[in-house]
């Protein structure tokens, strides 16, 4: 409580001094700025003031000289107590040291001290007279000195201020320890939270990686299953087509065999007659082929042995050759079969002259030249002869660019470019009526799983016209 009052008083004194000396300081500062002598005077005043303050502090620290004799220790001890319980007694400083032990000295002969006056009022005097004093003299005092006092003075009792300061320091120490424990606990909790968060992040990342790997595995399994199903379906279709072709071929062979068996002939029972008369001067004739003999001649025999040269060939039967083919032009409505007029192969090494070509109706190629655009690539077949042109196959993974364009003369151009070293280009010429099949085939090709970055673009009409003119269309 005393420290709080002293602090308030010091604060009021400082505020009063500030309000008192601030105008003077401002005035001196104005004079110092206006005149050089004012600066010199201000410096002198500041120096004198600093010297006076320092001297006062030195005298206050030194204190009054201690009294001689045994009272020096008590004075210094009381001075230390004053210093510790002064305005700065609440600061956390070391406890006061005990007074130094002085050697025991004989007590000086001093007159008897008066009895201590008590603060209580004196008792009321009774009206009775005092008792009469005895006439005997007081006993004589012994000349022996009193027994020496013990060398150990009684331990000083701690003052209430010192005990309060000790309690405050202990409480402060306890609070500091509690604060440190709380900080350590908070730090451990933060570290545990950090470790937990790192573990959660690692677990989450691991779960995402596993999920991604599972998705990729499922996707890969799906692609493989689709590829197996597609291959199986293609094999079944191919086997079915071969079975149908074999059945058709067998049916045609049976029909031809039946037709040949039903053809009329003029063959006789002695068709092995060689017209040889067994005369020594006769020579046998050369035997002709059985087909010609059975087809063009009537090998009749006679009992008389006349040779067949005597008879003219039979005119009753005609030649049994199959009738000429009356098949019309090839056409198909199958959306997977694109009837093309020609296909040309170019490369960067030969950009103006085709390396190879197939033209419908020329050479062994019939007018049934078709193009199939599937998910596996581009395939060319002769649908009339049922012969596949496997050397012209283009796989889907090898395609880099497909282009489509039409001209005004009723022709359509489809161009496919590969990503190999030679940069091969395939030019397909077809009728405009087959262009919708090309569009559907390109869409089917781009949806396949075997395509790798396939691009699509449209060819301008002028370029289509120039290319067709170069190819002779």
C-alpha positions, 0 to 999 in steps of 0.5 A, a space after each residue: 500500500 505504501 509503495 502504491 501511494 509513493 508511486 502515485 506521489 512520484 507520478 504527480 510530482 513528475 507531471 507537475 515538474 513537466 508542466 512547470 518546466 516545459 514552457 521554460 524549456 521551450 523558451 530556452 529552445 527558442 532563444 537557442 535557435 534565435 541566438 548563438 549565446 542562448 545555445 551556450 547558456 543552455 549547454 552551461 545550464 544543462 551541465 550544471 543541472 547534471 552535475 547537481 543531480 549526480 552529486 545528490 545521487 552520490 550523497 544519497 547512496 553514501 548515507 550518514 556515517 555510522 555511530 561508533 561502538 556496537 551500534 554500527 551493526 544495528 544502524 547498518 542493519 536498520 539502514 538495509 531494512 529501510 532500503 529494502 522496504 523503501 519505494 523500491 521494496 517491491 522489486 525482485 532483489 536478493 533478501 537482506 543479508 544478516 548483520 555482521 557478528 561482532 565480538 562480545 564486549 563488556 557492557 559499559 557502566 551506565 546509569 540505570 534507565 528509567 522505566 519505559 512509559 506505557 501508553 496506558 493511563 496511570 492507575 488512580 491513586 488511592 486515598 490510603 497513605 503509602 506504606 512506611 518504608 523500612 529503616 534498613 539500608 539496601 543490600 550492598 551491590 557485589 563488586 563482581 562483574 555480571 556474567 558475560 553475555 553469550 557470543 551468539 546474539 539472537 537471530 534477527 526477526 524478519 520484518 513483515 515487509 521482508 516476509 511479504 516480499 518473500 511470499 511475493 517472490 515465491 508466488 511469482 516463481 510458482 506462476 513462472 513455473 506454471 507458465 513454463 509448464 503451460 508453454 511446454 504442454 502447449 508446445 508438445 500439443 502443437 508438435 503432436 498436432 503437427 505430427 498428426 496433420 503430417 500423418 493425415 496428409 501422408 495417408 490422404 496422398 497414399 489413398 489418392 495414389 492407390 485410388 488413381 492406380 486402381 482407376 488406371 488398372 480398371 481402365 487398362 482391364 477394360 481396354 484389354 477386355 474390349 480388345 479381346 472381345 473385338 478380336 474375338 468378334 472379328 475372328 467370329 465374323 471372319 470365320 462366319 464369312 469364310 464358312 459362308 464363302 465355302 458354302 457358296 463355293 460348294 453350292 456353286 460347285 455342286 450346281 456346276 457338277 449337276 449342270 455338267 451331268 445333265 448336259 446331253 452328249 452323243 457318246 456311244 457305248 463304244 466310245 473307245 474305238 480307235 478306228 484301227 483295222 489291224 491291217 499291217 499297212 494301217 497306222 493308228 491315229 493320234 488320240 484326241 483329248 477326251 473332252 474334245 472327243 466327247 464334245 465335238 465328235 460322235 464316236 460311233 462304231 460299226 461292226 464292219 470296222 469302218 473308221 470314224 473318219 467316214 462320218 461327219 461330226 455330230 451337229 446335234 449338240 452344242 459346246 457345253 461351256 458356261 454362259 457368259 457373265 451378265 453381272 451388272 455394275 457393283 454397288 453396295 448399301 453396307 455403311 461399312 463398305 465404301 466403294 472407291 474408284 482408285 487409291 494412290 500411295 505417295 511419300 515425301 521421296 516421291 511427292 508427284 509420282 505415286 509409288 503404287 496404285 489400285 484402280 477399279 476395273 483395271 488389271 485383276 482389280 474389279 469394280 468391287 474395290 471397297 474401303 473399310 474404315 474401322 477402329 483398327 485402321 484402313 482396309 482395302 478389299 476386292 469385294 467381287 473376287 473376295 480378295 483382301 489387299 492386305 499390303 494396303 492396310 494402314 493401322 490406326 496407331 500409325 495414322 497422324 492426319 485424315 482429311 476430307 474434301 469434295 469437288 464440283 465434278 461429283 468426286 470426293 477425295 479422302 486423304 490419310 497421312 501416316 507418322 512413319 519416316 517416309 511420311 506416306 500419304 494415301 489418296 482415295 478417290 470415290 463418288 460423292 454419294 459415298 462421302 457419308 460413309 467416309 464421315 461415319 467411318 472417321 467418327 468410328 475410327 476416332 472413337 477407337 482405343 488404338 488411335 494416337 493423337 489423330 487429327 482431322 481437317 477439311 481439304 479446300 475445293 481448289 486443292 481437291 480439284 488440283 489433286 484430282 487433276 494431277 491424278 488424272 480425274 
